[in-house]
Amino acid sequence: MEKFLIKKSLNNNVLIATDVSGNEVILIGRGIGFSRQSGDHIVQEKVEKMFVLKDPDEQTQYKQLLSNLDDEKLKVIISAVEIIHKRAGMPLNEHIHVALTDHLVFAVNRMKKGMGIRNPFLLETKGLYPKEFEIAAEVTEMINKHLTVELPEGEIGFIALHIHSALVNKNVRDLALHSDLIVRLVKMIEEQFDIEIDKSSIDYMRLIRHLHFTIERVVRGEEVAEPEKITSLLKTEYPICYNLAWKLIKVMQQTLKKHVYDAEAVYLTLHLQRIQTKMK
């Protein structure tokens, strides 16, 4: 049976140790840190959970977070990450241990003080990442049940962003920036056409996905072919939509600090024209 060499006890339930290969590991189990000293050994059967974080900075941050968690929060947050692992069915970036733990501790503490945070891009997150949103809803329900707190639906959106971030190896800040950009672009479209798009409609889902994929292409620097004949036709037939498409593109360029290829205006114009026709 594998033994671990204890380096440090963070609290009664968390130990820092090394395995037989000399890798630093974080061991979690009820009471495993009680009266343990550096240099002691512990057998694997006493360990409930083990985490090996390869990045030294992630290790340091995770240790700091765990050392400040009470038993119940620790158990629930680890269960949350386990649910995500199981439901996602694919590898997650190890940063989720730090990022999601930090976020959940912050969110739970604020809600217990009656200080919730509004999620400005909840609907966009729900539309863009339905699978992640579904997993996040399950996680939120579990947290609410076990920590006797009422995290609102907006928190499901924030957790879904963390899950998507871990699945695609993207920074949560970048994802939030892109979601915020989509919200602003939709607002510009509504103002230009003097309409209010039904946020639960299939048209809205198509629009935000189109904007999302446009932003993804821009970030990657991916060029799309420009159909020249269609371009001249659109300028003549749908000048309002074509001009609005360019306004949207300029906002994208300013926000993302990236070049947007002219062809994107063509595809945006077609999408805008469809929306304008339906809203008449």
C-alpha positions in Angstrom: 0.0 0.0 0.0 1.4 3.4 -1.0 2.6 5.7 1.7 2.9 9.5 1.6 5.6 11.5 3.5 4.0 14.4 5.2 5.5 17.8 4.7 3.0 20.0 6.4 -0.5 19.9 8.0 -2.7 22.8 6.7 -5.6 21.9 9.1 -7.3 18.8 10.5 -8.4 17.7 7.1 -5.7 18.8 4.7 -2.0 17.7 4.4 0.8 18.6 2.1 2.9 15.5 1.3 5.1 13.8 -1.3 4.4 10.5 -3.0 6.8 7.7 -3.6 8.0 9.5 -6.8 8.7 12.7 -4.9 5.8 14.7 -6.3 4.1 17.1 -4.0 0.5 16.2 -3.5 -2.4 17.7 -1.5 -4.2 15.1 0.6 -7.7 15.5 1.9 -9.6 13.4 4.4 -11.6 13.7 7.6 -9.2 14.2 10.5 -6.0 13.2 8.6 -4.2 16.3 9.6 -4.9 15.9 13.3 -1.6 15.6 15.4 0.4 14.9 12.2 4.0 16.2 12.1 6.3 16.9 9.2 8.3 13.6 8.5 5.4 11.3 9.5 3.9 8.9 7.0 0.3 8.3 6.1 -1.1 5.3 4.2 -3.3 5.8 1.1 -6.4 4.2 2.7 -6.8 7.1 5.1 -6.8 9.6 2.2 -10.3 10.5 0.7 -9.0 12.8 -2.1 -5.7 13.6 -3.6 -4.7 16.4 -5.9 -1.5 16.8 -7.9 -1.2 20.3 -9.3 1.7 20.5 -11.7 2.0 24.3 -11.8 3.9 25.6 -8.7 1.8 28.8 -8.6 -1.4 26.8 -8.7 -0.1 24.6 -5.9 0.7 27.6 -3.7 -2.6 29.4 -4.3 -4.6 26.2 -3.8 -2.8 25.5 -0.5 -3.6 29.0 0.7 -7.3 28.6 -0.2 -7.6 25.2 1.5 -6.0 26.3 4.7 -8.7 29.0 5.2 -11.7 26.7 4.5 -13.8 25.2 7.2 -14.6 21.5 7.0 -18.1 21.9 5.5 -17.1 24.4 2.8 -14.1 22.3 1.9 -16.2 19.1 1.5 -18.8 20.8 -0.6 -16.4 22.7 -2.9 -14.4 19.5 -3.6 -17.7 17.7 -4.3 -18.5 20.5 -6.8 -15.3 20.0 -8.7 -15.9 16.2 -8.7 -19.4 16.7 -10.2 -17.9 18.9 -12.9 -15.2 16.3 -13.7 -17.8 13.5 -13.9 -20.4 15.4 -16.0 -17.9 17.0 -18.4 -16.5 13.6 -19.4 -13.2 15.2 -20.5 -10.0 16.6 -19.0 -10.3 19.9 -17.2 -7.5 22.5 -16.8 -6.1 22.1 -13.3 -6.7 25.9 -12.8 -10.3 25.1 -12.0 -9.3 23.9 -8.5 -8.0 27.4 -7.7 -10.3 29.6 -9.7 -13.6 27.9 -8.9 -12.7 27.3 -5.2 -11.8 31.0 -4.9 -15.0 32.1 -6.7 -17.3 29.8 -4.7 -15.9 30.9 -1.3 -16.4 34.5 -2.3 -19.9 33.9 -3.6 -21.1 31.9 -0.6 -19.6 34.4 1.9 -21.3 37.3 0.1 -24.7 35.6 -0.1 -24.6 34.8 3.7 -24.1 38.5 4.2 -27.0 39.2 1.8 -24.7 40.8 -0.8 -25.4 39.0 -4.1 -23.7 40.1 -7.4 -25.7 40.6 -10.6 -24.6 38.7 -13.6 -24.8 41.0 -16.6 -24.4 38.3 -19.2 -26.4 35.4 -17.7 -28.6 34.9 -20.8 -25.6 35.0 -23.2 -23.8 32.4 -21.1 -26.9 30.2 -21.0 -27.2 30.4 -24.8 -23.6 29.9 -25.6 -22.6 27.2 -23.2 -25.8 25.1 -22.6 -23.9 22.0 -21.4 -21.8 23.9 -19.0 -24.8 25.8 -17.7 -26.6 22.5 -17.0 -23.6 21.2 -15.0 -23.4 24.5 -13.2 -27.1 24.3 -12.2 -26.5 20.9 -10.6 -23.4 22.2 -8.8 -25.3 25.3 -7.5 -28.2 23.2 -6.3 -25.8 20.9 -4.4 -24.1 23.9 -2.8 -27.4 25.6 -1.8 -28.6 22.3 -0.2 -25.4 21.6 1.8 -24.4 25.1 2.8 -27.9 26.4 3.5 -27.4 29.3 1.2 -29.4 30.5 -1.8 -27.0 31.2 -4.6 -29.1 32.9 -7.4 -29.4 31.9 -11.1 -26.7 34.5 -11.9 -24.2 32.3 -10.0 -25.0 29.4 -12.3 -23.8 31.6 -15.2 -20.5 32.5 -13.4 -19.9 28.8 -12.5 -20.7 27.8 -16.1 -18.0 30.3 -17.3 -15.5 28.6 -15.0 -16.4 25.2 -16.3 -16.1 26.3 -20.0 -12.8 28.0 -19.2 -11.4 24.7 -17.8 -12.7 22.7 -20.8 -11.2 24.9 -23.5 -8.1 26.2 -21.6 -9.2 29.8 -21.8 -9.0 32.6 -19.2 -12.3 33.3 -17.4 -11.6 37.0 -17.7 -11.3 36.7 -21.5 -14.6 34.8 -21.6 -16.3 37.4 -19.5 -14.9 40.1 -21.8 -16.3 38.4 -24.8 -19.7 37.9 -23.2 -19.7 41.6 -22.2 -18.8 42.6 -25.8 -21.7 40.5 -27.1 -24.1 42.2 -24.7 -23.0 45.6 -26.0 -23.2 44.6 -29.6 -26.8 43.3 -29.1 -27.7 46.6 -27.5 -26.3 48.5 -30.5 -28.5 46.3 -32.8 -31.6 46.9 -30.7 -31.0 50.7 -30.7 -30.3 50.9 -34.4 -33.4 48.9 -35.3 -35.5 50.4 -32.4 -36.5 46.9 -31.3 -36.2 44.7 -28.3 -35.1 41.2 -29.2 -36.8 38.4 -27.3 -33.9 36.9 -25.3 -35.6 33.5 -25.1 -36.1 33.3 -28.9 -34.2 31.1 -31.3 -33.4 34.2 -33.3 -31.6 35.6 -30.3 -29.7 32.4 -29.8 -28.6 32.4 -33.4 -27.5 36.0 -33.1 -25.3 35.6 -30.1 -23.8 32.4 -31.4 -23.0 34.2 -34.7 -21.4 37.1 -32.7 -19.5 34.6 -30.5 -18.1 32.7 -33.5 -17.1 36.0 -35.1 -15.2 37.0 -32.0 -13.6 33.6 -31.8 -12.4 33.9 -35.4 -11.1 37.5 -34.8 -9.2 36.3 -31.7 -7.6 33.5 -33.7 -6.8 35.8 -36.6 -8.8 33.5 -38.9 -9.6 34.9 -42.3 -12.9 34.1 -44.0 -13.4 34.4 -47.8 -15.2 37.5 -49.0 -17.9 36.9 -51.7 -17.3 40.1 -53.7 -20.6 40.0 -55.7 -22.6 39.7 -52.5 -20.7 42.5 -50.9 -21.7 45.1 -53.6 -25.3 43.8 -53.6 -25.6 44.1 -49.8 -24.2 47.7 -49.9 -26.9 48.6 -52.4 -29.9 46.6 -51.1 -29.3 46.8 -47.3 -27.3 49.9 -46.6 -28.6 50.3 -43.0 -27.7 46.7 -42.1 -24.3 47.0 -43.9 -23.4 50.2 -42.1 -24.5 48.8 -38.7 -22.3 45.7 -39.4 -19.3 47.9 -39.8 -20.1 49.8 -36.6 -20.2 46.5 -34.8 -16.9 45.5 -36.3 -15.3 48.7 -35.2 -16.4 48.0 -31.6 -15.0 44.5 -31.9 -11.6 45.9 -33.1 -11.4 48.4 -30.4 -12.3 45.9 -27.6 -10.3 42.9 -28.8 -7.4 45.0 -30.2 -7.4 42.7 -33.2 -7.9 43.2 -37.0 -11.3 42.2 -38.3 -11.4 41.0 -41.9 -13.9 42.8 -44.2 -15.7 39.6 -45.0 -17.1 39.5 -41.5 -19.2 42.6 -42.4 -20.9 40.6 -45.2 -21.9 37.7 -42.9 -23.0 40.1 -40.2 -25.1 42.1 -42.7 -26.9 38.9 -43.8 -27.7 38.1 -40.2 -28.8 41.6 -39.4 -31.0 41.7 -42.4 -32.7 38.5 -41.3 -33.4 40.0 -37.9 -34.7 43.3 -39.3 -37.1 41.4 -41.7 -38.5 39.3 -38.8 -39.0 42.3 -36.5 -40.9 44.4 -39.1 
